[in-house]
Each structure stands twice: as C-alpha cells, then as structure tokens.
C-alpha cells in the first residue's frame, strides 16, 4: 500500500494512526510532504517514510513512551542533509553492503549528531520557534543587503512581532511540533484581540503571512519537511472593508500650511510639509534626496528621485523627476542639502509630524495623516483631467499601457501641476 495523497499537484505520505497505537500516538493521522509531483518518486519515498513510521511506533511501544514530533522529525532532517533517507539502526544494519559503506564513508570527520542520524541513532536537539526566527535572519541577508538601518529595522519589526505574538498565544514550541491546531489557536487569539481592542484584521493577516514565510524558509533550508500548506490552511481572517487614508481638501491643506503653529517645528520638518503637499512624493523618497538630486538651477527646477544601492525605491516605476512649483522651490532654497536631518530616518520624521498634526488639531479625522498629502496631490491632477501617463509619472505608479517614447517632459508635467494648483489655489 503506497499511502499517497495528492494535494495541488504534489504528493504526500498519509496514514491514519492504527487503533492499537492510539495509546502511544494520539494523532489522528500522519501527513508528510514528499516534495515531488512524480508518482513514481513519491511511491519510493512513501515506502521509506512508512518504514520510518513503523520503526518509530515500535520504539514507542518498546519504551512505553508517548509520541514526540521532535524525535522523529529531527532525525529525518539530518539524514536528508547528508543525502540519505533516515532508517532506524536495526534497518541500517541490514542494508546492502554498498549502501552501508557509502553511509560510513560519508561520516568521515562528521560531527556526532550527523553520525547518529545517518546510522539511525539519537537525533539532535530540536529548534524552537524563537530559534527559527534567528535562523531566518541568517537565511534572509539578501533581503536587507545595502539597506539603511532604518529600513532594516522596518523590515524586521513585523516579523519579530509575528513570532512574539505566536509565542505569547501558543508558546515557544519546537518548530517541528507546531500543528495546524496551533495555528488555529493563534488565529483565535487574534480574533479575541480584534474583538476586544477593535483592531484591524489586516494586522492579524500580516502576522500569519510573516510567520508562514519564516517557517517555510527555515523548513526548506534545513529540510524539516514541514507541511506549510496544511499548517496555514484557511487561516486568513476575512476583512469586510479596508480602512484607507483620506485625502485632504485644498482648504484643509491651506489651514495646515498657514498655521502659525508650524513655527514650533524644526526647520526641516516644517518645510517637509510644504514639499510633500506640492510634489505628492512618498516621505521616504523625499528624505532620501541628496544635494545632487535637487536641481534648482535648471530651466525647470525639479527633484530627481533615483534608485540607489543604499536607498532602494519601492518599485521600479518610482524613479522619476518631479518639477518644483510654489513653496517647494522656496523650501529647497532654504534647504539645498535636502532633509539631511532625517535621511534614512523617515519613520522618525513621519512619526513626529503625524503626532504634531494630531496634537494641534490640524488633521480633520483619524483617517487623515501625513500620507494624505500624496492622495490629495493625485486628486488635484484628476480634477484637471491630467493624462493618465502624466499622473503615473508624477506619482511613481506603473502605467498600464505599453511604453512608447520618452514619456512626459518636465515642462508638460510642470504645466499640469501648475494648472492643478491654480484651480485649487
């Protein structure tokens, strides 16, 4: 009996726990990914796993001990790392002489845990969920390569938070012992928080996504054989509607920029508000500007938002030139080096300004924030019927139609910006 099932084109070893084994192994069934879409290969791997399972049960009965996921999963992991499927020592001793010699030769200078795994002996200690996160940092160095510390911190924090929340809800379990029921318990924990604290379900769903990526990355690298699809099956919490930031009206922007309270801000933070309103650029794009990106001597003053090794843009379409009009020109004349105080510290600036605007009653609602300036910029372009391509190039969005020519000129972009500004001036 092959004991195979197929899920989304891939085969799994699947076996119900026999009634006579329930005293020692209380699971309903065993399901192990065979990591192949070939039925022939899956059948061979299933046969190996079936022998492992029966040998494992034999050891449980012999020792009168209860099932422990770690003991079996970790032994399989190390054996796979050396290119062999695990067999208990009683089976290894009866292998064909050629395979036995291959296993012994592979163990030359190998550490004791690997020797034990390949020869079917004791497994190494298991990895906890917290340990998995540490391993994930090692395996994901390419994600933070050349990024400034602020962006690295911003990338790491939601992953740290997801793991911390899981540990708080379920415990710091061994990674190979985590079950679908544990993930469901984590989901229930989040549902409780959403109900009690009126939190956004999207926050919970982001936790599930980050946790899944951590588990999957570590499992794939260490060949733990975690069934990620099964673990996180139907876990997402339904979101009825997404809370989006609202744009500011022209009058609301004027109220903010003309408020004498802005004199309480430091010079760079104050001028930042004027530039954000006039250009519609993302906060990180503005704080990332270098002196060479500020072109005031050009016939049409403008800023150049560039993708750099140390300052990666959000998307390839974000690289662009934005003309400077009105107060934005004045701002950069006062700050020829740009927002140097907040370079690579965008979160510090946005946090400061959002707090300031709220505390001084300059934002009309909780759904307005500093980012509302960007939404307002696009609304003004829409109101004057600026061509889609001009809007996309000013906002740093992807233009959905095929690209022909060099795109809108600085003059064309400036003219539409002036037209939008005059209509709402």
N, C-alpha and C positions, 0 to 999 in steps of 0.2 A: 504494500500500500504506500503510495507516494506522499500522501498527506499534504497536497498542494492546493492553494487557492490563488486566484489571480485578481489583483486589485490595480486598476489603472495601468494595465499593460505589464505590471511587474508581479513576479511570483513570490509567495510567502509559504513558509512551512507553517502548518496549522494543525494543532492536535488538541482534542478535548482531554482534560485530565481524567484518567480512569477512576471509577468509583473507589476501587481499593486503595488508591493513592491519596484520596482526599484528606486522610488523617495527617499526612505529611506535607502535602502540597494543595493548599486551599484555593488556588486559582481556578477559574472556570475553564480556561484553555491557554495554550501557548501559541503565540504567533511571532515568527521571526522572519524579517526581510531576507530574501535570498539574493537580492541585489542583481537580478537578471531578468530579462524578458524572454529568455530562451527556455523552453520547457525541458529540453534535454539536460541543460546545465542545472536547471532548478531541481530536476529529479535526483541528480547526483548529490547536490548539496543538501537536499532534504533527507536523503538517506544518511548522510553524515550527521546532520542535526538530530535525526531520530535516534541514532545510536548514542549520541551525547546525552539526549534526554533520558533514555532508559538507563544509561550508566549512572546518571545523576540521581535518578529515583532510587536506584539500587543502593547508592551511598547514603541516601536519606534514611531508607529503611534499616540499613545495617547499623547506622549510627544513632537511630531513633531521634533524629533532629528534624526541625521544620525547614521548609523551603526558604532559601535566601538567594535573591536575584544576583547579588554581588558575586557569590562563589562561582557560579557558572559563567556569567557574562564576562567577568574579568579574565577568566582563563581562556575563553574563546578569543577575546581581544588580543592577548599577547601572542597566541599561536598564529593568528592571522597576520600579525605584524611580521612574523618570520616566514610567512608564505605557506604555512601548514594549517589544515583544519585541526582543531583540538580533538584528541582522543584520550580517554582515561588510560592510566598506566597499564591496566590489565589488557587493554586493546593494543596499546603501543608495543607491548612485549611480544605480541603475536603478529605484528606487521611483517610483510615481506622483507627479507633481509636488506634489499636495496633501499627501500624507503627508510628503514630503521637507521641504516648507515648515513643516509642523507640528513636525517634529523640530528644525528650525533655530530656530524661534520659541521652543521650549521651552528652548533652550540660552542664552537671554539671561541674562547675568550668572552663568551656571553655572560651577562650578569645572572645571578641565581634566579630571579623571578622568571626570566625567559627560559632558563633550563627547566624550571618546574612546569612551565606552561607547555613547552614542546614535548616533554616527556610525560605529561598528564598528571603532574603533581599539584602542589598547592598554588593557588592564584595570588596575585599581588593585591595590596590594599586597594579598595575602590576609591573613586573620585566623587566628591560631594558636589552639589550644585554650585556652591561658592568657589570650589576649586575649578569647576568648569569655566566660570567667568574669567578666572586668572589665566587659564589655558587659552581662552578665546582671545584675550588681548594679544597673546603671543602669535596666534594664528591670523590676526587681522591687522598686522602692522601696515600692510599696504593701504588700508583704509584711512590712515592718519599720516601717511608719508608726506612730508613737507608742509603739513598744515600748521598754522599758528596755534599756540597753546589754547587760545580762546575757542577755536573751532574744535580742537581735540576734546576739550572739556565738554563742549556742547554735544559732541557725538557720543562720548562715553556716558554722560549722565543718565539718559533714558534707559540704557542697557543696565547700568548699575541699579537704577530704580526698579526695573522689572524683576531682576534677580532678588533684590532686597524684599520686594513685595511678595514674591513667591515663597521665600524663606519664612517671612512673617506669617503667611497664610497656611503653609503646608509643613514647613520645617526644612532644615538643611539636609535633605535626603541624599543618599548615594544616587548618582546620576542614572545608573542602570536600574535602580529600583523605582524610579518615577513611573507611575502608571497613568493611564487615561483618567482614572478616577481622581488622581491627584490634581490633574489639570482642571477637571470639572470642579473640584473643591476650590481651586484658585479662582475660577470663574464665579463661583457662588460667593466667595469672599469679596470680589469686586462688585457683584450685584448688591451686596449689603452696603458697601461704601457709596455706591451710586444712589441708592435709595435714601440712605441716612444723610449724606452730605451734599446731595443734589449735584453730583459730579457728572462730567460728560462721558458717556460710554466710549467715545473715541479714545480716551486716555487708557481705559482698560484694554481696548483692542490693540493699542500700540504696545502695551506690556506683553500681550500674547505673541505679537509679531517678533519683538526683540528676544523674548525667551526662546521662541522656536528657532530663531537663527543661531543663537548661542548653542543650544542643544544639538542642532543639526551639524553645525560646523565642527564642534568637538567630536561628536559621534563619528562623522565621516573621516576625520583625520586619524582618530585612534581606533577606527574600525570596531566601534562598540556595538554596531548593529541595532541601534535604537529605531523603532518603527515610528518615525516622526509623524507621518501622515495619520496613523492611528491615534497617537498621543494627543494631537491637536485637532482631531476631527470634530466639526460642528461646534467650535468653541467661541466663535465670534459673537459678540453681543450686538443685536440689531440697533441701529441708530435711526430714529424716526426723522430727524431733521438735523442738519449741521448748522451750528452757530457760526455765522460768518461776520467778519468785521464790516461795519457800515462805513460808507464814505462820509466825509464832512462836506457840508454845503459851502458855497463860496462865502456866505455871511459868517458861518462858523469859523472858517479859516481866517477871515479878516479879524474876527474877535480875538482869536488866539494870537495872531501875529502883531496886532496893535495893542495888546495888553501891556500895561506898564509893569506887570508882574514878571515879565520876561527878563527884566533887568536884574532879577535875583539869581538868574542862571549865570554860569561862567560863559565867557565869550564864545567858545566853540560850540557849546550846547545850544546857545541862543541862535547862532547863525545856522546851525544844522536844521532847525525848524523851517527857516526860510528856503533853504536849498531843497529840502525834502518836498515842500509844497510846490516849488517851481519846476522840479525835474521829474518827480514821480519815481525816482530811483529807489532801490531797496536800501535799507540802512547799512547793510554790510558792504554794498557797492560804494557808498559814499565814504564810509570810514576807511575803506581800502585804497582810496585815491592817494597817489603820490604826487609830489610837486610837478613832475613831468606830465601828469595826466590832466593838469589844469591849464588850459590854453586860452589865456586872456588876450594875447597879442594877435591872435588870428582875426581875419576879417569878420568871422562869426565866432565870438567867444563860445567855448564848449568844453565839456569834460569828456575824457576817453575812459570808458570802463573796460578794462583788459583782464584777460585770464592770465594769471601768473602762477609759476610753480609754487610759490609760497602763499598765494591767495587765489584759490580755485573758485571760479564762479559757479553759481547754482546750476546753470545749463549752458550749453554751447551758444545758445541764442542770446545769452545775456551780454555778450561782448558787443559794445556799440558806442556811438558818440551821441551825446545829448547837448543841444545848444543851451546856452545860458541866457536868460532874459530877466529883466527886472531886478529884484532883490538878490537873485542868485549871483549876478555879476558883482554887486556890492559886497556880498558875503565873501567871495573868493579874493576880492581885492584886499579885504581885511585879513583873510587867511590864505596867503599864497602857498603855504605848505599843506593846506587841507586840514583835515580834522586829526592832526597828529597825536593829540592827547588820547584819542580813542581808537587809534589804529590797532587792529587786532583785538579790540576790546568793545566790540559792537554791543554785546549784551549789557555791559556797564552803562553805556550811553542810552540805549533804549529803555532800560530799567529806570534810570534817573529821570528821563523825560516823561515816561508814562506816569510815574509816581508824581512828578511835579504837576503835570497837567490835570491829574485827578484831584490832588490835594487842593489845587487852586480853582477848582470848578470850571476848568477850561474845556473839558470834554463833555459833550451833551448826554452821553449814556455809557454804561459798562461795555457796550458793544462797539464803542469807538476807542481807538488807540492811535499811537504814532503811525502805524501802518495805514490808517485811514487816509493819510495824505496821498498815498500811492493810488488808492482806489478813486479818490477824488480827481486826481490828475487824468486818469483814463476816462472818467465820466465827462470831464470837460472836453476831451478830444472827441468823444462820441457825440456830444451835443452840437459840435460844429461840423459833423459828418466828415471827419478826417478819414482818408482812405485806410482800409484795414492794414495795408502794408506799412503805412506811416505809423499807425498805432502800435503795431507789433514791434517795429524797430525802435520806437521810443521807450516802450515798456520792457523790451528784452524778452518778448514772447516768440514762440515759433510761429512763422507764417505758414498757413496750411497749404498754400498753393506752391507749385514748383518755382524755384528761384531763378529769375532771369535778370541779367544786368547787374548794376552795382547797388541797386536799392535807392532809397530816397536820399537826396543830397542834404547837407547841413542847412542850406537855405530853405529847402522845401520843409524840412522838419521845423525850423525856426518859425517860418511863416504860419504853419498850422498852430504852433504853440502860442504865438502872438494873437492869432485870431481867437483861439480858445480863451486866452487870458483877457482879451478885450471884451468879449461877450459876457464874461462873468466878472468883469472888473467893476 
